[in-house]
Amino acid sequence: MDVRDSHCKACHGTGMLADDEGWQYKCSVCRGAGFINEETSNARIMEVDENNRLLD
């Protein structure tokens, strides 16, 4: 697999995401690593509110 293909598509390899208000948080897809190993990654279903913000 190419290194470019293993970068997280949600955070573009940065490990951080930002909401519409500018708050930054660790990427929930790659868990802040910036890349994904598809063989070992687990998808988990998360709850969101009416504004699509994650409920922790």
MOMO-V343758 format. One record per helix or strand of 2 or more residues. SS is the DSSP state (a for helix, b for strand). FROM is the first residue (numbers start at 0). LEN is the number of residues. If there is no record, write none. Layout:
# MOMO-V343758
((SS & FROM & LEN) (SS & FROM & LEN))
This chain:
# MOMO-V343758
((a & 2 & 4) (b & 15 & 3) (b & 23 & 3))
